[in-house]
Amino acid sequence: MIRLSGVSRTFSGRSGEVEALRGIDLDVTDGEFVAVVGRSGCGKSTLLRLIAGLLPPTGGLIEVAGTPITRPRPDIAMLFQRPALLPWRSVLDNVLLPVEMFGWRRAAHRERARKLLEMAGLAGFEKRLPHELSGGMQQRVSLCRSLIAEPRVLLMDEPFSALDALTREELSVELQRVHMDNRATIVFVTHSIDEAVLLADRVVVLSPRPGRIRKVVDVDIPRPRSLGRNDHLADVARVSAELHELLMERDPTPVAAGTAGR
C-alpha cells in the first residue's frame, strides 16, 4: 500500500541545511499498522508529512497504492497531536467538515458520521461544542473526522501525547478496535514504547538525525493487547525491552537498503 524508496528530506534555512531523513526504504502492506519511534528530532513527523503529500521529498520516491505522492489526497487522512476542532461547530459538524471540503453531499455522510461517533463512545454528544468535551473526547472526535472519508491510509502524529496516561491507554485500546473494524493502513508516530507495542504490527526504529531506518521490529502478539495482567504480558515486556535498548544505543547502524520492508 505504501512504498518509500530511497526517501530523503533536507531543509534549508538561514543557518544552513538540515538533513532530516536519509535513504528511507520501507514497504507498508494493505491494512497494516506500523508505528514509528525514535529520539526527538529524528524526522518522525517529517516522514508522515512526506507520505501525506504535505512536503516533497528531496530525494527518492513515495507511492501509495502504486501512485506517486505529489500532493495531498482525499484517500490519505492525517491526525495531529491536538484535535484542532473548530470551536463554533458541533461535534457532528466537526466530523462532517472533510465532507464539505471535498464538496460531497452532507446528507449522504451524516449517518456514517453518527455511526463513527457511536463506535467511539460519543453517541449523544453530537450537538455538543468542543469546549464541553474532555481532551480525550475531543481527540475521539478528531479520529472520527479522519475516518469519515473512509481513507485507505491514516497517518497519526503523536495523537495521544497531550493526554494523561490512563486516557492514553484507553484511547490506545479504542484505536485497536477501530483498526480491527476498519482495516485502514495506519502509520503512527509516537514517543511511547508502550503505545507502539500495544498498537503496531511492526515498529520502525529511526536513528538520530538524519533519520535512517535502524531496525524494524515485528510485534507478533495476539490482539487485543493491554499493559494489564493478561496471557501475553511477557511478550509485551520482551518487545518493549528490545525497543528500549535500540533507542538507548547511541551509534546505530542503518538497515541496508531493501531490507526494511516486506
C-alpha positions as CSV (number, residue, x, y, z in Angstrom):
1,M,0.0,0.0,0.0
2,I,2.7,2.5,1.0
3,R,6.2,2.3,-0.6
4,L,9.1,4.6,0.2
5,S,12.2,4.1,-1.9
6,G,15.4,6.0,-1.0
7,V,13.4,8.8,0.5
8,S,15.4,11.8,1.9
9,R,14.5,15.2,3.1
10,T,16.7,18.2,3.7
11,F,15.5,21.6,5.0
12,S,17.3,24.8,4.0
13,G,17.4,27.9,6.3
14,R,19.5,30.9,7.2
15,S,21.9,28.9,9.3
16,G,22.4,26.3,6.5
17,E,20.9,22.9,5.6
18,V,19.5,20.4,8.0
19,E,19.2,16.8,6.8
20,A,16.1,15.4,8.5
21,L,15.8,12.0,6.7
22,R,18.2,9.9,4.7
23,G,17.7,6.9,2.4
24,I,14.4,5.6,3.8
25,D,13.3,2.3,2.3
26,L,10.0,0.9,3.7
27,D,7.0,-1.0,2.5
28,V,3.8,-1.0,4.5
29,T,1.2,-3.6,3.4
30,D,-2.5,-3.0,3.0
31,G,-4.3,-2.9,6.4
32,E,-1.0,-3.0,8.4
33,F,-0.5,-0.9,11.5
34,V,3.1,0.4,11.6
35,A,4.4,2.6,14.5
36,V,7.5,4.8,14.1
37,V,9.7,5.6,17.1
38,G,12.9,7.5,17.6
39,R,14.5,10.3,19.6
40,S,13.3,13.9,19.3
41,G,14.4,15.5,16.0
42,C,14.9,12.2,14.1
43,G,12.4,13.1,11.4
44,K,9.3,11.1,12.5
45,S,6.8,13.9,11.9
46,T,8.6,14.8,8.6
47,L,8.2,11.3,7.4
48,L,4.4,11.5,7.9
49,R,4.2,14.8,6.1
50,L,6.1,13.4,3.2
51,I,3.6,10.4,2.9
52,A,0.7,12.8,3.3
53,G,2.0,14.9,0.4
54,L,2.3,18.0,2.6
55,L,6.1,18.1,1.9
56,P,8.0,17.0,-1.2
57,P,11.0,14.6,-0.7
58,T,14.4,16.0,-1.5
59,G,15.2,12.6,-3.0
60,G,13.6,9.2,-3.6
61,L,10.0,8.2,-4.4
62,I,6.8,7.8,-2.3
63,E,3.9,5.7,-3.6
64,V,0.5,4.9,-2.2
65,A,-1.4,2.2,-3.9
66,G,1.1,2.3,-6.8
67,T,0.6,6.0,-7.5
68,P,3.4,8.6,-6.7
69,I,2.5,11.1,-4.0
70,T,2.9,14.7,-5.3
71,R,0.2,16.4,-3.2
72,P,-2.5,15.7,-0.5
73,R,-5.1,13.2,-1.5
74,P,-8.6,12.5,-0.1
75,D,-7.8,8.8,0.5
76,I,-5.0,9.8,2.9
77,A,-6.0,11.3,6.2
78,M,-3.8,12.8,8.9
79,L,-4.4,13.1,12.6
80,F,-2.2,15.6,14.5
81,Q,-1.1,15.9,18.2
82,R,-4.0,18.2,19.0
83,P,-7.6,17.8,17.9
84,A,-7.8,21.2,16.1
85,L,-11.6,21.1,16.2
86,L,-13.5,24.3,15.1
87,P,-14.9,25.7,18.4
88,W,-18.1,27.1,16.9
89,R,-19.1,23.8,15.2
90,S,-20.9,21.0,17.0
91,V,-19.3,17.5,17.3
92,L,-21.3,16.2,14.4
93,D,-20.4,19.2,12.2
94,N,-16.7,18.9,13.0
95,V,-16.8,15.2,11.9
96,L,-18.5,16.2,8.7
97,L,-16.0,19.0,7.9
98,P,-14.0,16.9,5.3
99,V,-17.2,16.1,3.5
100,E,-17.8,19.8,3.0
101,M,-14.2,20.4,2.0
102,F,-14.3,17.7,-0.7
103,G,-17.7,19.0,-2.0
104,W,-19.6,15.9,-1.1
105,R,-23.3,15.8,0.0
106,R,-23.6,16.1,3.8
107,A,-26.8,14.1,3.8
108,A,-25.1,11.1,2.3
109,H,-22.5,11.0,5.0
110,R,-24.5,12.1,8.1
111,E,-25.4,8.6,9.1
112,R,-21.8,7.3,8.7
113,A,-20.7,10.2,11.0
114,R,-23.3,9.2,13.6
115,K,-22.1,5.6,13.4
116,L,-18.5,6.6,13.8
117,L,-19.3,8.7,16.9
118,E,-21.2,5.8,18.3
119,M,-18.3,3.5,17.7
120,A,-16.0,6.0,19.5
121,G,-18.3,6.1,22.5
122,L,-19.7,9.5,21.7
123,A,-23.3,8.7,21.0
124,G,-25.5,11.5,22.4
125,F,-22.7,14.1,22.1
126,E,-23.5,15.1,18.5
127,K,-24.7,18.6,19.4
128,R,-22.1,19.4,22.0
129,L,-19.4,22.0,21.3
130,P,-15.7,21.1,21.6
131,H,-15.2,23.1,24.9
132,E,-17.9,20.9,26.5
133,L,-15.7,17.8,26.0
134,S,-12.6,16.4,27.7
135,G,-9.3,16.3,25.9
136,G,-9.7,12.6,25.3
137,M,-13.2,13.0,23.9
138,Q,-12.0,15.8,21.6
139,Q,-9.4,13.5,20.2
140,R,-12.0,10.8,19.6
141,V,-14.0,13.4,17.6
142,S,-10.8,14.2,15.6
143,L,-10.4,10.5,14.9
144,C,-13.9,10.2,13.7
145,R,-13.3,13.2,11.4
146,S,-10.3,11.5,10.0
147,L,-12.3,8.3,9.2
148,I,-15.4,10.0,7.7
149,A,-14.0,9.8,4.2
150,E,-13.0,6.1,4.6
151,P,-9.4,6.8,3.9
152,R,-7.1,4.0,2.7
153,V,-4.3,5.4,4.7
154,L,-4.4,7.0,8.1
155,L,-1.3,8.9,9.3
156,M,-1.2,9.7,13.1
157,D,1.3,12.1,14.6
158,E,1.5,11.5,18.3
159,P,-2.2,11.9,18.6
160,F,-2.4,11.0,22.4
161,S,0.7,12.8,23.6
162,A,-1.2,15.7,25.3
163,L,-3.4,13.3,27.3
164,D,-2.9,11.8,30.7
165,A,-1.5,8.2,31.0
166,L,-4.8,6.5,31.7
167,T,-6.6,8.3,28.9
168,R,-3.8,7.5,26.5
169,E,-4.1,3.8,27.3
170,E,-7.9,3.9,27.0
171,L,-7.6,5.5,23.5
172,S,-4.9,3.0,22.5
173,V,-7.3,0.2,23.3
174,E,-10.1,2.1,21.4
175,L,-7.8,2.6,18.4
176,Q,-7.0,-1.1,18.3
177,R,-10.7,-1.8,18.0
178,V,-11.2,0.9,15.3
179,H,-8.3,-0.6,13.3
180,M,-9.7,-4.1,13.6
181,D,-13.1,-2.9,12.4
182,N,-11.9,-0.6,9.6
183,R,-8.7,-2.2,8.4
184,A,-7.2,1.1,7.2
185,T,-3.4,1.2,6.7
186,I,-2.0,3.2,9.6
187,V,1.4,4.8,10.2
188,F,1.5,6.0,13.8
189,V,4.3,8.2,15.2
190,T,4.9,8.1,18.9
191,H,7.5,8.7,21.6
192,S,5.9,6.0,23.7
193,I,7.3,2.5,23.5
194,D,4.1,1.2,25.3
195,E,1.9,2.7,22.7
196,A,4.0,1.2,19.9
197,V,3.8,-2.3,21.3
198,L,0.1,-2.0,22.1
199,L,-0.9,-0.9,18.7
200,A,1.6,-1.9,15.9
201,D,2.1,-5.0,13.7
202,R,5.7,-3.7,13.2
203,V,7.7,-0.9,14.8
204,V,10.1,1.2,12.7
205,V,13.0,2.5,14.8
206,L,14.7,5.6,13.4
207,S,18.3,6.7,14.2
208,P,19.1,10.2,15.4
209,R,19.2,12.9,12.8
210,P,19.5,12.3,9.9
211,G,16.7,9.8,10.5
212,R,17.5,6.4,8.9
213,I,15.8,3.1,9.5
214,R,17.8,1.4,12.1
215,K,15.6,-1.7,12.6
216,V,12.1,-2.9,12.0
217,V,10.7,-4.9,14.9
218,D,7.9,-7.4,14.5
219,V,5.2,-7.3,17.2
220,D,3.8,-10.8,16.8
221,I,1.4,-10.6,19.8
222,P,-2.4,-11.5,19.6
223,R,-4.9,-8.7,19.7
224,P,-6.5,-7.0,21.6
225,R,-3.4,-6.1,23.7
226,S,-3.1,-4.3,27.0
227,L,-0.5,-3.4,29.6
228,G,-2.5,-5.0,32.4
229,R,-2.4,-8.6,33.5
230,N,-3.0,-10.9,30.6
231,D,-1.7,-14.1,28.9
232,H,0.7,-12.0,26.7
233,L,2.2,-9.7,29.3
234,A,5.6,-11.4,29.0
235,D,5.6,-10.9,25.2
236,V,4.7,-7.3,25.6
237,A,7.5,-6.8,28.1
238,R,10.0,-8.6,25.8
239,V,9.3,-6.4,22.8
240,S,9.2,-3.2,24.9
241,A,12.7,-4.1,26.3
242,E,14.1,-4.6,22.8
243,L,12.8,-1.3,21.6
244,H,14.1,0.5,24.7
245,E,17.6,-1.0,24.1
246,L,17.5,0.1,20.5
247,L,16.6,3.7,21.4
248,M,19.2,3.9,24.1
249,E,22.1,3.0,21.9
250,R,24.0,6.0,20.6
251,D,25.7,4.7,17.5
252,P,23.1,3.0,15.3
253,T,23.9,1.1,12.1
254,P,21.3,1.8,9.5
255,V,19.4,-1.1,7.9
256,A,20.8,-2.0,4.5
257,A,18.7,-0.7,1.6
258,G,15.9,-3.0,0.6
259,T,15.7,-4.9,3.9
260,A,13.3,-2.7,5.8
261,G,10.1,-3.6,4.1
262,R,8.2,-6.8,3.5
